[in-house]
Amino acid sequence: MSGDGDSIADIVFQRTRTQQLVAEIAFGPALAFAVDQTSPTGIQGAILMWLMAALIGIPILRYLVFTDRIEHFDRLLDLTVRPVELFAILGVVQVFKFLGIEFIQPVTDSSAVGATAVIVVLGVLVYILGFELIFQKYRFSWGTLYYVKRLALEQQIDIQMDDVEEVAEATFQHPSQWARLKAAVGLLRLTLIRITFGQVAFHLLKDSIPERDDEAMDELRSYIEMSREGNSLTDSRGLWFAFGVSAVVVLPLLALMAGLISLVFATFGTIVLVMLIMRLSKHMVALSYIAFGTMDYEQFVTTNKRWFAMIAVYTLSVYLLIFYQF
């Protein structure tokens, strides 16, 4: 199975490019209408409406370029994927904020950020459950992604990690102690990530692979059977292991980012809640654009440096345009 994001989306959702573009054209006006009914007055409301206008215009431009068969269509998609994602996130968060202030804040007397966080958690849970209930592809789609990511990591590790002699040879081939330490840490990191991806893929795929017969489905079924027959953790311990490794890697980075932002804006706790709101809203937006639009998995899963910068920009944008009091 290929590691290319588009091929994964094609395998899972089986939608044509025209269907994807039409869905994005429909999504923009719907979200813009919701934002228009809920956005505040003043500079923040004006900026949000301009961004919603762009969210309507960019998919139309994409469709026109695609139908004219212009050769730079893929380049246009790459250039506009982040603006479209960010604008959609801002629109979704604005709607969630309105609902939080209307329904949660009067009951809990919490801040606007806290009330929005409650609505976002509930809203995303309902969205995910509804998506899985209607389309039965939530677990399958993310399981397929993690399986492909695991394959890509196996190609990077060109040695058998359970062979002590081979691992030692790969480590001690470097001349200096520092180089050997770096090689050992690198192999350990890749191995932990590979195991984590494998565990997540197994638990998401084991009961969600469609019944259709093709090469990709057969490959996924074979992976599930081999995992069950092997010595890997196929019970809840494997899933907890995956969550533990992810938490150790991700949480310190998020805490560092929140701490740096809080030096200039708001408190650490407020920024953490804004980051939670942004991340959950991003998940819902990305899932929608992957399933029905032109976004692919490779654009959702970015490298560490791009991920850090993207999360910082998105968090600041959500805070300044939705929650900051001018």
C-alpha positions as a printed Julia matrix, in Angstrom:
326×3 Matrix{Float64}:
   0.0     0.0     0.0
   1.34    3.4    -0.93
   2.27    5.97    1.66
   0.84    8.78   -0.43
  -1.95   10.69    1.25
  -4.15   10.95   -1.84
  -4.09    7.19   -2.36
  -5.2     6.63    1.24
  -8.11    9.05    0.83
  -9.05    7.36   -2.45
  -8.98    3.92   -0.83
 -11.12    5.01    2.11
 -13.63    7.47    0.69
 -13.58    6.76   -3.08
 -14.64   10.23   -4.22
 -13.78   11.9    -7.52
 -11.97   15.23   -7.66
 -15.1    16.93   -9.0
 -17.16   15.64   -6.07
 -14.52   16.92   -3.66
 -14.5    20.4    -5.18
 -18.29   20.66   -5.24
 -18.47   19.63   -1.58
 -16.02   22.39   -0.63
 -18.05   24.94   -2.59
 -21.13   23.94   -0.57
 -19.33   23.89    2.77
 -18.02   27.47    2.61
 -21.36   29.31    2.34
 -22.94   27.11    5.02
 -20.21   27.94    7.53
 -20.16   31.61    6.47
 -23.91   31.87    7.14
 -23.46   30.36   10.61
 -20.62   32.78   11.39
 -22.66   35.73   10.1
 -25.43   34.84   12.57
 -23.07   34.44   15.53
 -20.06   36.74   14.97
 -19.47   39.77   17.2
 -19.51   43.37   16.07
 -16.34   45.37   15.68
 -13.0    44.59   14.12
 -13.01   40.88   14.99
 -16.42   40.33   13.42
 -15.39   42.23   10.29
 -12.19   40.2     9.91
 -14.1    36.94   10.41
 -16.56   37.83    7.67
 -13.73   38.69    5.27
 -12.16   35.33    6.03
 -15.5    33.6     5.43
 -15.71   35.38    2.07
 -12.29   33.94    1.24
 -13.49   30.51    2.39
 -16.25   30.8    -0.21
 -14.04   32.23   -2.95
 -11.05   29.88   -2.76
 -13.04   26.66   -3.51
 -14.73   28.41   -6.44
 -11.31   29.42   -7.77
 -10.09   25.85   -7.33
 -13.07   24.5    -9.28
 -12.6    26.99  -12.13
  -8.9    26.18  -12.4
  -9.64   22.44  -12.32
 -12.34   22.6   -15.01
 -10.03   24.65  -17.24
  -7.44   21.86  -16.89
  -4.71   24.33  -15.93
  -1.53   22.42  -15.18
  -0.85   24.3   -11.92
  -4.0    23.02  -10.19
  -2.08   20.86   -7.71
   0.14   23.82   -6.91
  -2.96   25.9    -6.17
  -4.22   23.2    -3.8
  -0.91   23.17   -1.93
  -0.84   26.97   -1.61
  -4.41   27.27   -0.35
  -4.79   24.22    1.9
  -3.59   25.97    5.08
  -5.59   29.19    4.59
  -8.75   27.18    3.91
  -8.14   24.99    6.95
  -7.43   27.96    9.23
 -10.43   29.97    8.01
 -12.71   26.96    8.53
 -11.3    26.4    12.03
 -11.95   30.04   12.94
 -15.52   29.79   11.67
 -16.21   26.58   13.57
 -14.7    27.96   16.79
 -16.81   31.12   16.48
 -19.98   29.03   16.24
 -18.87   26.91   19.21
 -18.13   30.08   21.21
 -21.62   31.41   20.54
 -23.18   28.13   21.69
 -20.95   28.05   24.77
 -21.89   31.58   25.81
 -25.59   30.94   25.16
 -25.97   27.54   26.84
 -22.95   26.73   29.05
 -21.86   30.06   30.52
 -25.22   30.91   32.2
 -25.23   27.51   33.94
 -21.57   27.25   34.97
 -20.63   30.94   35.21
 -17.37   30.05   33.46
 -15.31   32.2    31.14
 -16.01   32.36   27.42
 -12.97   30.17   26.78
 -14.06   27.57   29.35
 -17.65   27.49   28.07
 -16.41   27.11   24.49
 -14.11   24.26   25.5
 -17.06   22.34   26.97
 -19.12   22.8    23.79
 -16.17   21.84   21.57
 -15.54   18.6    23.44
 -19.22   17.65   23.27
 -19.55   18.77   19.65
 -16.52   16.85   18.41
 -17.62   13.69   20.25
 -21.06   13.92   18.64
 -19.49   14.59   15.24
 -17.13   11.61   15.46
 -19.86    9.26   16.69
 -22.21   10.47   13.97
 -19.52   10.12   11.3
 -18.77    6.55   12.35
 -22.46    5.67   12.68
 -23.41    7.04    9.26
 -20.32    6.33    7.15
 -18.56    3.67    9.28
 -15.19    4.99    8.15
 -13.78    7.02   11.04
 -11.8     4.2    12.64
 -10.99    2.68    9.25
  -9.63    5.93    7.82
  -7.31    6.74   10.71
  -6.3     3.12   11.12
  -5.27    3.02    7.46
  -3.26    6.21    7.91
  -1.33    4.86   10.89
  -0.72    1.57    9.08
   0.81    3.41    6.12
   2.89    5.58    8.45
   4.16    2.42   10.13
   5.2     1.0     6.75
   7.07    4.22    5.95
   8.99    3.99    9.23
   9.91    0.36    8.55
  11.52    1.51    5.32
  13.63    4.0     7.31
  14.77    1.28    9.73
  16.71   -0.96    7.37
  17.78   -3.4    10.09
  16.01   -6.01   12.2
  15.52   -4.36   15.59
  15.06   -7.71   17.34
  18.51   -8.82   16.12
  20.96   -7.66   18.82
  24.04   -8.18   16.67
  22.59   -6.21   13.76
  21.57   -3.34   16.05
  25.01   -3.29   17.66
  26.71   -3.28   14.26
  24.56   -0.38   13.07
  25.36    1.57   16.25
  29.09    0.9    16.58
  29.89    1.57   12.93
  30.12    5.26   13.83
  33.6     6.49   14.83
  32.83    8.64   17.89
  30.94    7.96   21.11
  28.65   10.92   20.44
  27.75    9.62   16.97
  27.05    6.17   18.41
  24.79    7.66   21.08
  22.89    9.67   18.48
  22.47    6.56   16.31
  21.2     4.49   19.25
  18.74    7.19   20.34
  17.55    7.62   16.75
  16.92    3.89   16.34
  15.1     3.77   19.67
  12.92    6.75   18.74
  11.97    5.29   15.36
  11.23    1.93   16.95
   8.96    3.44   19.61
   7.09    5.48   17.0
   6.75    2.43   14.74
   5.34    0.34   17.6
   2.98    3.17   18.57
   1.7     3.55   15.01
   1.31   -0.21   14.75
  -0.73   -0.44   17.96
  -3.01    2.44   16.99
  -3.49    0.98   13.49
  -4.34   -2.46   14.89
  -6.93   -1.26   17.38
  -8.59    1.06   14.86
  -8.63   -1.47   12.01
  -9.43   -4.74   13.75
 -13.23   -4.33   13.53
 -13.59   -1.63   10.89
 -12.18   -2.95    7.58
 -14.92   -2.94    4.9
 -16.06   -6.2     3.34
 -15.08   -5.21   -0.18
 -12.41   -7.3    -1.92
  -9.35   -5.56   -3.32
  -5.61   -5.63   -2.8
  -5.56   -2.87   -0.18
  -8.25   -4.5     1.96
  -6.51   -7.87    1.75
  -3.25   -6.27    2.9
  -4.95   -4.67    5.91
  -6.68   -7.93    6.86
  -3.35   -9.76    6.65
  -1.79   -7.19    8.97
  -4.55   -7.71   11.54
  -4.18  -11.49   11.4
  -0.38  -11.32   11.71
  -0.68   -8.96   14.69
  -3.07  -11.33   16.43
  -0.83  -14.32   15.81
   2.38  -12.53   16.78
   3.72  -11.43   20.13
   2.62   -7.81   19.85
   0.26   -6.33   22.43
  -3.17   -6.79   20.9
  -5.18   -6.1    24.06
  -5.79   -2.81   25.86
  -2.18   -2.73   27.09
  -0.96   -2.03   23.57
  -3.35    0.9    23.21
  -2.33    2.35   26.57
   1.31    1.96   25.53
   0.61    3.93   22.35
  -1.16    6.69   24.28
   1.68    6.82   26.8
   4.37    7.22   24.15
   2.31    9.89   22.37
   1.78   11.8    25.62
   5.48   11.73   26.49
   6.36   13.14   23.06
   3.53   15.63   22.47
   2.52   17.06   25.86
   5.9    18.67   26.72
   5.94   20.39   23.31
   2.4    21.7    23.76
   3.19   22.86   27.3
   6.29   24.67   26.05
   4.3    26.35   23.29
   1.52   27.39   25.68
   4.1    28.76   28.11
   5.79   30.86   25.43
   2.47   32.27   24.17
   1.3    33.02   27.72
   4.34   35.26   28.23
   2.64   37.75   25.91
  -1.05   36.81   25.83
  -3.4    35.73   28.64
  -2.59   33.07   31.24
  -1.1    29.64   30.77
  -4.43   27.94   31.6
  -6.32   30.09   29.1
  -3.85   29.34   26.31
  -4.04   25.62   27.1
  -7.84   25.74   26.73
  -7.56   27.74   23.5
  -5.09   25.16   22.2
  -7.51   22.36   23.12
 -10.36   24.18   21.35
  -8.21   24.72   18.27
  -6.93   21.13   18.13
 -10.37   19.55   18.43
 -11.88   21.97   15.92
  -8.97   21.28   13.56
  -9.63   17.56   13.83
 -13.27   18.05   12.87
 -12.44   20.41   10.01
  -9.65   18.2     8.68
 -11.82   15.09    8.84
 -14.52   16.89    6.85
 -12.12   18.15    4.2
 -10.37   14.79    3.91
 -13.63   12.83    3.65
 -15.5    15.18    1.33
 -13.0    17.77    0.09
  -9.55   17.95   -1.45
  -7.39   17.75    1.68
  -5.24   14.64    1.95
  -3.67   12.83    4.87
  -0.14   14.02    4.19
  -1.37   17.6     4.6
  -2.98   16.7     7.93
   0.09   14.9     9.32
   3.05   17.27    9.02
   6.68   17.11   10.08
   7.68   18.18   13.59
   8.95   21.66   12.65
   5.96   22.45   10.47
   3.62   21.02   13.09
   5.07   23.23   15.83
   4.84   26.39   13.72
   1.35   25.55   12.45
  -0.04   24.89   15.94
   1.45   28.17   17.2
  -0.03   30.21   14.34
  -3.44   28.52   14.58
  -3.59   28.94   18.37
  -2.68   32.63   18.19
  -5.2    33.21   15.39
  -8.02   31.58   17.35
  -7.17   33.51   20.51
  -6.78   36.92   18.86
  -9.78   36.71   16.52
 -12.22   34.82   18.73
 -11.38   35.37   22.41
  -9.13   38.41   22.77
 -10.86   41.49   24.2
  -9.73   44.59   22.31
